[in-house]
Amino acid sequence: MRRKLTRRTVTAAVLCLVLAGPVPARAAHGGPDREVEAAEAAGAERVARTPPPLLFGPCPDIEALPDPVRCATLRVPLDYARPDGPRISLTVSRVPATGRGGAVRQGALVYNPGGPGASGMTFPLFGTLPAWERVAAAYDLVGYAPRGVGHSAPLSCQDPAVRAEAPTPQVPAEPSAAYKRQRLAAARAYGLGCALRAGAALPYYTTLNNVRDLYVLRAALGEPKLSFMGASYGTYLGAVYATRYPDRVRRMVFDSAVDPDPRRIWYRNNLDQGPGFERRWYDFRAWVARHHAAYGLGATPEAVLAAYARVRDAVARAPAGGVVGTGELHAAFLQTAYYDDVWPDRARALAAFLRGDPGPLTEQAAPDPARAVAAENATAVYTAVLCNDAPWPADWETWDRDNTEVARRAPFETWTNAFLNLPCASWPVLRRQRPVDVGAGRPALPRTLIVAADRDGATPYRGALELRQRLGASAALVTEEGAGTHGVAGGRNDCVDAHVERYLLTGDTPGRSVTCAPHPEPAPVSLDERAADAPGNAPRALPPVV
């Protein structure tokens, strides 16, 4: 008699597939078996020796990339231990070096904006901006969507419509035991959704596979050595690449560095973000207080916080525009901890709301249904890579103890971040990676350049110091002092950009360490202006880093 299939039996079958996987068994301690890792490395070498062709042509309409950008797809193995097995397609974008001013072409410069889960497909467009004109003259600017991202074998863990639902409540600063139980159940359900939707592919979304993809991309571009710029998570990707392939590095820029200490990948690094974001949340409120005459939100950071609390309480009772509740409000204002160029608009939205106009707040904080698929995809890739990359505490008591301690001094973002990462506690993949010991054996690298802001909340400054130490004497660090915008290079600070441009064009670095003054603070705007229209509030000249 045929057995009736139920959701439970289907779920069990899918989970067995994900847990077992199509590759040899891994070690019981959760790290990858060395034999398997060696097979994966050999597979990457084999593919790179005869790389698949990159046939650039007009970009598909779905990429929304105008001329002169050209696009191609790169076929790479899903599992490098089986290079002849199933392959996935990665999307790649490129604008050739312009040669303007008689510049000699220096090859391709590949960019990764971080996440994990962010796409760099728009990167070639930034060659038209003044900050990138000389670099674009000498380099082909190459962007790509890493595996799982965008249209590169996209990963999904839940119906995107779920993410688009609004309004939603903010995570409490002091969540109750009942709330924590609810979030634990939700985290397990989310991981199960990843397993059901991705199936046997789920274990292969890892930093090491992203590095192997980058290695193959380099070869497919015809470059004997890689010139690379990575931001945020992209710095960790680049650092692992440099550790695995030191003889295949030409030039590397690490912008807003992740702390690569294997003991901090990824659980501890996420705990470190709590105090960092708290500091930047204070910086925003201090800036608003200095511009009390423009916004009327209070002359001290504490008064501005009280104004924000009044808005939060109001949208808890009656969501702005019917869709902006406390969850959407918090998400919008978390951006102030990343980028100071949003400060004028966010302050304007608070001030307008308290004067009876919810329009600016609704415009800035309401979820965009058109971006629901991209947002869900970015979260899925972020979760899969971080959960697959390293062991995470499996016991809730550890998470509860550590995050409770951090939240006492940093309540703004700590619990929100904890629950975002909580699927990793019960992640339905046994084959967790062992974090790479970046710089182990001190590989002989050419000069590399790290740029960082000393008040960055997303990637605290200690990460830049740790990366410099691990990369050795060849690594130089440029510090933007007194600033905290996440993503330092590319049009915000002339001093930083001069060092980056000089390095990319000549290979020269400014010694072991140098500092730059902070970029100018954004200018306040009146309530009937948009911040982007105000002098001094130029947009970033690189895609936002995550």
Salt bridges, closest charged atoms under 4 A:
GLU37 OE2 - ARG244 NH2 2.65
GLU37 OE1 - ARG434 NH2 3.96
GLU40 OE2 - ARG26 NH2 2.94
GLU40 OE1 - ARG212 NH2 3.29
ASP67 OD1 - ARG70 NH1 2.76
ASP79 OD2 - ARG82 NE 3.68
ASP84 OD2 - ARG46 NH2 2.64
ASP140 OD2 - ARG105 NH2 2.67
ASP213 OD2 - ARG147 NE 2.74
GLU223 OE2 - ARG105 NH2 3.49
ASP259 OD2 - ARG462 NE 3.40
ASP261 OD2 - ARG263 NH2 2.74
ASP261 OD1 - ARG470 NH2 3.74
ASP272 OD2 - ARG264 NH2 3.00
ASP283 OD2 - ARG280 NH1 2.94
ASP283 OD1 - ARG455 NH2 2.78
ASP313 OD1 - ARG312 NE 3.82
ASP340 OD2 - HIS519 NE2 2.67
ASP341 OD2 - ARG492 NH2 3.28
ASP341 OD2 - ARG540 NH1 2.76
ASP345 OD1 - ARG348 NH2 3.14
GLU363 OE2 - ARG530 NH1 2.57
ASP400 OD1 - LYS180 NZ 2.75
ASP402 OD2 - ARG268 NH2 3.55
ASP402 OD1 - ARG401 NE 3.06
ASP437 OD1 - ARG470 NH1 2.66
ASP456 OD2 - HIS486 ND1 2.91
GLU466 OE2 - ARG470 NE 2.68
GLU480 OE2 - HIS519 ND1 2.66
GLU501 OE2 - ARG134 NH1 2.85
ASP508 OD1 - ARG447 NH1 3.36
GLU521 OE2 - ARG290 NH2 2.48
